[in-house]
Amino acid sequence: MRASHADRDRVVELLRVAAGDGRLTAEELDDRLEVALTARTYSELAVLTTDLPAAPLPAGHAGQVTGMAQDAGKELVRIDCGSGAAKRQGQWLVPQRMEINVASGSVKLDLTRAVISSPTLQLDIDVHSGSLLLVTRPGIVVDTDDVAVRSGSVGVKAHRRHDAPVVLRVQVSGKVASGSFKARPPRRTFLQWLLRRPLQYA
């Protein structure tokens, strides 16, 4: 959904108050203000305030900003992939629902640094001969009980850290024909494997 001038102004005010409280450095404030002033959608604005409390804003404004973030999280995101490749990675905003159709291509959803705005993600999939990969981090639980599989494959690899608090439950439904759906932690780089260092998450 498109953001208005008033929406941008509310987020700018929230960022300035947060900087005044010491929650943001001057450099972080400048970077976020630049994004806020040029943002076109609620999703772009919501990412800027997910790690900040809304309380410091004057009465009425805090609720509006919080509501904006919730609306952004309710957006339905559709990905249609033919024979190419589609990716979501970095600090992208995870919606509450996604519909993903894969023909013979590949789709990768990397959640290791994603901004989670809702405790659940409903993932509706239709995978033909292509592949869908979900890269997870500790605290993300993936449920594939509602996926119908023909000649393809569905697999979920859990993290070694079982004590992490649950931050997101991914409910997967739909069908996999001759393609594949996989959910797994990120793979170590060769250097990380040599040094035996733990993976770092945002």
N, C-alpha and C positions, 0 to 999 in steps of 0.2 A: 504494500500500500504506500502511496506517495505521501511524503511528509510536507507539512506546511511551514511557513515562516515562524508561526507561533511554536510549533513543535521544536524547530531548531533553536529558537530563543530559550525555551525551557531547558533544553539539554546544555546549552552554553552556560546558563545561570548555575545549573547543578555542578558543572565542571569547575566553575570559578569558586563556588563555595567549597567544594572538595579541596581545591588547591589552597584556599585560605585556611582550611583545617589541617593542612599538612598531609593530606592523603595522596596528593599528586605533586610531583616536582614541577618546576617551571618548564622544563623541557617536555614532560609528559602533557602538561596543560596546553602548550603551544601545538603539539602534534594532534591532540584530540580536538582542539578548537578548529584547527584547519579542516579536519574531516567533518566536524559537526556543521560548519558553515557552508559546506558544499554537498552535504548529504541529500539524497533524493528520496530515500525510502525510510520507513520506520526501522527496518532491519539494520541499516547502516547506523542509525542513531542509537539503537538499543545496545549494540556492541560496545559503545563508548561508556555506558553507565552500569554494565552488569556487575562490576566489582566495587560499586560505590553505593552507599546508603542513600535513599531518597529523602530521609527525614529532614536534612538541613534546609530544604527549600521551604519558602513561605507556604502557609496553609492553602491547600487546593492544588498547588503546582506539583507537589510530591506525588499525589495520587495520580495526576495526569501522566507524569513520566513513567510511573510504575505500570499504569494501564497500557501505555504505548508499548512498553517492553513485552507485556503479556500478549498484546495484539500481534506483535511481530512474531512471537513464538507460535501463534496459532496459524500462521500462513502455511498454506499447502504448497509444497514444492514438488514439481514434476520434472523428471529427467527422462527423455526419450533418446536412446542411443541405438543407432543402426549398426554400421560396421566400423565406427570410429571408437574414440575413447573419451570418457568424461570423468572429471575429478573434482572433488571438494576437499581442500586441504588448508592447513594454516588455521587462522583464527576466524573461521566462518561460523555464522549463527545457525545453530541446529533448530529447525522448526519442530512443531508437535507432530507433523505428519508429512511423509514423503511417498510419492508414487514413482516407481522406477520401472521402466520398460527397457529391456535389453534384447536386441535381436542377435547379432553375431559379434557385437563389439564388447567393450569392457567398461565398467563403472567402478570407481574407487572412492569410498567415503572414508576419509581419514579423520577420526575423532580425537586424536592424541592432543591437539591444541585447540579444538573447536570450543566455541562459546555455547554452553548448555543453558538454555533459558527455561526449560521445562523438565520435570522429573521423568517424563516418558516420551518416547518417539515411536509412532506407529509407522512401520515401514511396509508398504504394500508393493510387492515385487512381481514381475512377470519376466522371467529369464528364459529365453529360447535356447540358442546354442552359444550364447556369450557367457560372460562372467561378471559377478558382482562381488566386490571385496569390501568388507567393513573392518577398518583398523581401529582397535579399541585401546583403552587405557584402564588402569585399575579403577574399580568403582562402576564400570559399565557392564550391565548384565544383558545378554542377548537370548531371547526366547524364540525358537523356530518351530514350535509344536504345531502351528497352524499353516505350515508350508507343505504343499502337495508336490511330491517329487516323482517324475516319470523315469527317464533313463539317466538323468543328471545326478548331481551330488549336492548335499548340504552339510556343512561342517562348522562347528564352533569350538575354538580353542580357548580355554580359560587362562587367566593370568595366574602366575605363581603366588601373587599377593592376594590371599583370600580375606585378609583382615581389613581391606580398604572399604570405607563407607560407600554405599550405593549412591551414585550421583545421577545415573541415567539407566532406565530400563527400556530396551529396544524390543518391541513386540513386532515380530516379522510374520507376515501372512502373504498368501499368494501361491504362485507355482513356479517350479523349475522344470523345464522340459529336458533337453539334452545338455544344458549348460551347467553352471555351478554357482553356488553362493557360499562364501566363506567369511567367518568373523574370527579375527586373530589379533594378538598383540603385535606391535611393530617389531620388525626383525632388527637384530643388532648389526651395526656396521662391522667391517672386519677389524677396525681399530678398537671398537668397544669390546669385541670378542677377545682380542688379544689382552686388553687391559682388565678384563672382567669387571668393567664398571657398570653400575646399574643404569637403566634407561632413564632419561630425564623427561619429565612432562611439564607442560605449562601450568 
